[in-house]
Amino acid sequence: MTYARYSDLEGASVYITGGGSGIGASLTDGFMSQGANVAFIGRSDATEFCDAMVEKHGRRPLFIQGDITDTDALTGSMDQAAAAHGPITTLVNNAANDKRHSTAEVDSAFWDWMIAINLKAYFFACQHAAPGMAAAGGGSMINFSSISYMMGNAGYPIYTAANSGITGMTRSLAREFGPSRIRVNALAPGWVLTQKQKDLWVTEDGLAAHLERQCLKDTLEPDDIIGGVLFLASKASKMMTGQALVVDGGVVVTG
């Protein structure tokens, strides 16, 4: 797939949560294709993926193994990224967990765990990145949400609550950080067929029903999300902030 070239992303310091698998891996690849310096945090060993990036791009992303629910580990990894590549000027909060659950089975520990992954880590990553972005003259924060809360989907109410919260937080941070030329936007994908989705949730009937709701009848792949994220990170969107960009094949209508 061919993407627009954004010259301002060449040499940019980019930090991605969950950048070694699924959509995140596609984002790492996409930013490296632009010449950006990418660092990412992930729980699982991403050495093989990083080796593939060296083979493809001739250089290696900075992989820091860690858990984003540990705020100190998260912010520490961001400091490592800034030390290696300069102040982070593009933050992509991508890591999430859409573990299925019913309301009745949720206890306090599960609630805390889901919020820690799907909302708390986003807030503290934005908080930690903001001073460096301000000192650098500005930057772009991109918070992954989901169309699931817009559709009112059942089956993961904490996840949809967190994704709705991400959109609200994004708007408030855009207002707060705007005077420092820090843009804060959300990106809400539709049902992207990552390997995890295929392994755990995709059924023939479920996918057919979802495609019926899409205007565009092709399934969404991780690479389909790259273009929107590169646009939000680049100066092509320099006067766009506090927005939620939907990339879902036309399931929901916003505005």
C-alpha positions as CSV (number, residue, x, y, z in Angstrom):
1,M,0.0,0.0,0.0
2,T,1.3,3.5,-0.9
3,Y,0.9,6.4,1.5
4,A,1.3,10.2,1.1
5,R,4.8,11.4,2.0
6,Y,4.9,13.9,4.9
7,S,8.3,15.5,4.9
8,D,7.9,17.0,8.4
9,L,7.8,13.4,9.8
10,E,11.3,12.6,8.7
11,G,13.5,12.5,11.8
12,A,10.5,13.1,14.0
13,S,10.5,11.5,17.5
14,V,7.5,9.2,17.6
15,Y,6.3,7.1,20.6
16,I,3.7,4.4,20.3
17,T,2.1,2.3,23.0
18,G,1.7,-1.3,21.8
19,G,3.8,-0.6,18.7
20,G,5.0,-4.2,18.2
21,S,1.8,-6.1,17.2
22,G,-1.5,-5.6,15.5
23,I,-2.4,-2.1,14.5
24,G,0.5,-0.8,16.5
25,A,3.0,-2.8,14.4
26,S,1.6,-1.3,11.2
27,L,1.9,2.2,12.7
28,T,5.6,1.6,13.6
29,D,6.2,0.4,10.0
30,G,4.3,3.4,8.6
31,F,6.2,6.0,10.6
32,M,9.5,4.4,9.8
33,S,8.6,4.5,6.1
34,Q,8.3,8.3,6.6
35,G,11.8,8.4,8.1
36,A,10.6,9.0,11.6
37,N,12.5,7.7,14.7
38,V,10.1,5.3,16.4
39,A,10.1,4.0,20.0
40,F,7.4,1.8,21.4
41,I,6.4,0.0,24.6
42,G,4.9,-3.5,24.7
43,R,4.5,-6.4,27.1
44,S,5.6,-9.2,24.7
45,D,9.0,-9.6,23.2
46,A,9.1,-7.7,19.9
47,T,12.7,-8.6,18.9
48,E,11.5,-10.6,15.8
49,F,9.4,-7.6,14.7
50,C,12.3,-5.2,15.2
51,D,14.5,-7.5,13.2
52,A,12.0,-7.3,10.4
53,M,12.0,-3.5,10.6
54,V,15.8,-3.5,10.2
55,E,15.5,-5.7,7.2
56,K,12.9,-3.4,5.6
57,H,14.1,0.0,6.6
58,G,17.7,-0.4,7.4
59,R,17.3,0.8,11.0
60,R,15.8,-0.4,14.2
61,P,12.8,1.0,16.2
62,L,13.5,1.4,19.9
63,F,11.6,-1.4,21.7
64,I,11.1,-1.0,25.5
65,Q,9.4,-4.0,27.1
66,G,6.9,-3.0,29.8
67,D,3.3,-2.8,30.9
68,I,1.4,0.5,30.3
69,T,-0.7,-0.1,33.4
70,D,2.5,0.5,35.5
71,T,2.6,4.3,35.2
72,D,6.2,4.6,36.3
73,A,7.2,2.0,33.6
74,L,5.2,3.9,31.0
75,T,6.6,7.3,31.7
76,G,10.1,5.8,32.2
77,S,9.9,4.3,28.7
78,M,8.9,7.7,27.3
79,D,12.0,9.2,28.9
80,Q,14.1,6.5,27.3
81,A,12.5,7.4,23.9
82,A,13.2,11.1,24.4
83,A,16.8,10.4,25.4
84,A,17.3,8.3,22.3
85,H,15.4,10.4,19.7
86,G,14.9,13.8,21.2
87,P,11.7,15.2,22.7
88,I,8.6,13.2,21.7
89,T,6.7,15.2,19.1
90,T,4.2,12.5,18.1
91,L,2.5,10.4,20.8
92,V,0.2,7.6,19.7
93,N,-1.8,6.0,22.5
94,N,-2.7,2.8,20.6
95,A,-2.5,-0.1,23.2
96,A,-5.9,-1.3,24.4
97,N,-7.7,-4.5,25.5
98,D,-11.2,-5.3,24.3
99,K,-11.7,-8.4,26.5
100,R,-15.3,-9.4,26.4
101,H,-17.3,-9.3,29.6
102,S,-20.9,-8.9,30.9
103,T,-21.8,-6.3,33.5
104,A,-22.8,-9.0,36.0
105,E,-19.4,-10.7,36.1
106,V,-17.4,-7.4,36.6
107,D,-15.7,-7.0,40.0
108,S,-13.7,-4.1,41.3
109,A,-10.3,-5.6,40.3
110,F,-11.4,-6.2,36.7
111,W,-12.8,-2.7,36.4
112,D,-9.6,-1.2,37.6
113,W,-7.5,-3.4,35.2
114,M,-9.6,-2.5,32.2
115,I,-9.6,1.2,33.0
116,A,-5.9,1.2,33.6
117,I,-5.2,-0.2,30.2
118,N,-7.9,1.6,28.2
119,L,-8.0,5.1,29.8
120,K,-5.6,5.7,32.6
121,A,-2.5,5.0,30.6
122,Y,-3.7,7.3,27.9
123,F,-4.1,10.2,30.3
124,F,-0.7,9.8,32.0
125,A,1.1,9.4,28.6
126,C,-0.4,12.7,27.5
127,Q,0.4,14.3,30.8
128,H,4.0,13.2,30.6
129,A,4.5,14.1,26.9
130,A,3.1,17.6,27.1
131,P,6.1,19.5,28.7
132,G,8.5,18.1,26.1
133,M,6.2,18.9,23.2
134,A,5.6,22.4,24.5
135,A,9.4,23.0,24.8
136,A,9.8,21.6,21.2
137,G,7.3,24.2,19.9
138,G,4.4,21.8,19.6
139,G,3.4,18.3,18.7
140,S,0.6,15.8,18.0
141,M,-1.1,13.4,20.4
142,I,-3.3,10.7,18.8
143,N,-5.6,8.7,21.1
144,F,-7.1,5.6,19.8
145,S,-10.8,5.2,20.6
146,S,-13.3,2.9,18.8
147,I,-16.6,3.1,17.1
148,S,-17.9,0.4,19.5
149,Y,-19.2,3.0,21.9
150,M,-20.8,5.0,19.1
151,M,-22.7,1.8,18.1
152,G,-23.8,1.1,21.6
153,N,-22.3,-2.4,21.4
154,A,-22.9,-4.9,24.2
155,G,-20.4,-7.4,25.4
156,Y,-17.6,-5.1,26.8
157,P,-19.2,-2.2,28.7
158,I,-16.0,-1.1,30.4
159,Y,-14.2,-0.9,27.1
160,T,-16.9,1.2,25.5
161,A,-17.0,3.4,28.6
162,A,-13.3,4.0,28.3
163,N,-13.4,4.7,24.6
164,S,-16.1,7.3,25.1
165,G,-14.0,8.7,27.9
166,I,-11.0,8.9,25.5
167,T,-13.0,11.1,23.2
168,G,-14.0,13.4,26.0
169,M,-10.5,13.6,27.4
170,T,-9.1,14.3,23.9
171,R,-11.4,17.4,23.6
172,S,-10.5,18.7,27.0
173,L,-6.7,18.2,26.5
174,A,-6.9,19.8,23.1
175,R,-8.3,22.9,24.8
176,E,-5.7,22.8,27.6
177,F,-2.7,22.1,25.5
178,G,-3.6,24.2,22.5
179,P,-1.7,27.4,23.6
180,S,1.5,25.3,23.4
181,R,0.7,24.3,19.8
182,I,0.0,20.7,21.0
183,R,-2.8,19.1,19.0
184,V,-4.8,16.3,20.5
185,N,-7.0,14.2,18.3
186,A,-8.7,10.8,18.6
187,L,-8.9,8.1,16.0
188,A,-11.8,5.6,16.1
189,P,-11.3,2.5,14.0
190,G,-14.0,0.1,13.0
191,W,-13.5,-3.6,13.2
192,V,-9.9,-4.1,12.2
193,L,-9.0,-7.7,11.5
194,T,-5.8,-8.1,13.5
195,Q,-4.6,-11.6,14.2
196,K,-5.9,-11.3,17.7
197,Q,-9.4,-10.4,16.4
198,K,-9.3,-13.4,14.0
199,D,-8.2,-15.7,16.8
200,L,-10.6,-14.7,19.5
201,W,-13.7,-12.9,18.1
202,V,-14.2,-13.2,14.3
203,T,-17.0,-15.6,13.2
204,E,-18.2,-15.9,9.6
205,D,-21.7,-14.8,10.6
206,G,-20.5,-11.9,12.8
207,L,-18.2,-10.6,10.1
208,A,-20.8,-10.8,7.4
209,A,-23.3,-8.9,9.6
210,H,-20.7,-6.2,10.3
211,L,-19.8,-5.9,6.6
212,E,-23.4,-5.4,5.8
213,R,-23.4,-2.3,8.0
214,Q,-20.3,-0.9,6.3
215,C,-20.7,1.4,3.3
216,L,-17.5,0.0,1.9
217,K,-17.6,-3.8,1.7
218,D,-13.9,-4.6,2.2
219,T,-12.7,-5.8,5.6
220,L,-10.5,-3.4,7.5
221,E,-6.9,-4.4,7.9
222,P,-4.2,-2.9,10.2
223,D,-2.5,-1.1,7.3
224,D,-5.8,0.7,6.6
225,I,-5.3,2.8,9.8
226,I,-1.8,4.1,8.9
227,G,-2.9,6.9,6.6
228,G,-5.2,8.6,9.1
229,V,-2.6,8.4,11.8
230,L,0.2,9.8,9.6
231,F,-2.2,12.7,8.6
232,L,-3.0,13.5,12.2
233,A,0.7,13.4,13.1
234,S,1.9,15.7,10.3
235,K,1.6,19.4,9.7
236,A,-1.0,18.6,7.0
237,S,-3.5,18.6,9.9
238,K,-1.8,21.5,11.7
239,M,-5.1,23.3,12.5
240,M,-7.0,20.2,13.4
241,T,-7.4,19.4,17.1
242,G,-10.0,18.1,19.5
243,Q,-11.5,15.9,16.7
244,A,-12.4,12.2,16.4
245,L,-11.4,10.8,13.0
246,V,-13.4,7.7,12.2
247,V,-11.8,5.0,10.0
248,D,-14.5,2.2,9.8
249,G,-15.6,1.7,6.2
250,G,-18.7,3.8,6.8
251,V,-20.4,2.1,9.7
252,V,-21.1,5.1,11.8
253,V,-21.9,8.7,10.7
254,T,-20.5,11.6,12.8
255,G,-20.9,15.3,12.6
